[in-house]
């Protein structure tokens, strides 16, 4: 069960990463079209600073999407393994010894 939860969390985080990339690209495209970009010209334009920061982060996430995805999956399953390893105790595996031994 813990590995199923880890897989769901990893999948959600990866989908959130790609959702951020997709949303940022659409915002950038809309801002460029609002400023008169026709898709053919290769000229500079001024954009708000926060949009430029999000575009930079989205480009970084797209460039390293596979290593980041592998890292997220490994991290989620590693945490699930550690949580599962510390939950069990050795006391339950010990044989029961009676008080009376003759």
C-alpha positions in Angstrom: 0.0 0.0 0.0 2.8 2.4 0.8 4.3 1.9 -2.7 1.0 2.7 -4.3 0.8 5.9 -2.3 4.4 6.7 -3.3 3.5 6.1 -7.0 0.5 8.3 -6.8 2.4 11.1 -5.2 5.3 10.8 -7.7 2.8 10.8 -10.6 1.0 13.9 -9.2 4.2 15.8 -8.8 5.3 14.9 -12.4 2.0 15.9 -13.8 2.2 19.2 -11.8 5.6 19.9 -13.3 4.3 19.4 -16.9 1.2 21.4 -16.0 3.4 24.3 -14.9 5.3 24.1 -18.1 2.2 24.1 -20.2 0.5 26.9 -18.3 3.7 29.1 -18.5 4.0 28.5 -22.2 0.4 29.5 -22.9 0.9 32.7 -20.7 4.0 33.6 -22.6 2.4 33.0 -26.0 -0.6 35.1 -25.0 1.6 37.9 -23.6 3.7 37.9 -26.9 0.5 38.0 -29.0 -0.8 40.9 -26.9 2.3 42.8 -27.7 2.0 42.3 -31.4 4.2 39.3 -32.1 3.0 37.6 -35.2 5.1 34.4 -34.9 7.4 35.3 -37.8 9.5 38.1 -36.5 12.4 37.4 -34.3 12.6 40.7 -32.4 13.0 41.4 -28.7 10.1 42.5 -26.5 9.6 43.5 -22.9 7.7 41.2 -20.6 7.0 41.5 -16.9 9.7 40.2 -14.7 7.6 37.5 -13.0 6.7 36.0 -16.3 10.3 35.9 -17.4 11.2 34.1 -14.2 8.5 31.5 -14.7 9.5 31.1 -18.4 13.1 30.5 -17.2 12.0 27.9 -14.6 9.7 26.2 -17.2 12.6 26.0 -19.7 14.8 24.5 -17.0 12.1 21.9 -16.1 11.6 21.0 -19.7 15.3 20.6 -20.4 15.8 18.3 -17.4 12.3 16.7 -17.3 13.5 13.1 -17.5 16.2 13.4 -14.7 13.8 15.4 -12.5 11.1 12.8 -13.0 13.5 9.9 -12.2 14.7 11.8 -9.1 11.1 12.4 -7.9 10.1 8.7 -8.4 13.3 7.6 -6.7 12.7 10.0 -3.8 9.1 9.0 -3.3 9.9 5.2 -3.4 12.9 5.7 -1.2 10.9 7.5 1.4 8.2 4.7 1.2 11.0 2.1 1.7 12.4 3.9 4.7 9.0 4.4 6.3 8.2 0.8 5.8 11.6 -0.4 7.2 11.3 1.5 10.4 7.6 0.6 11.1 8.2 -3.0 11.8 9.9 -4.1 15.0 11.8 -7.3 15.8 9.8 -7.9 19.0 6.9 -9.4 17.0 9.3 -12.0 15.5 10.7 -13.2 18.8 9.5 -16.6 20.0 7.4 -16.6 23.1 9.3 -17.9 26.1 7.3 -19.1 29.1 8.2 -18.2 32.6 8.3 -21.8 33.7 11.2 -23.8 32.3 12.0 -27.1 33.9 
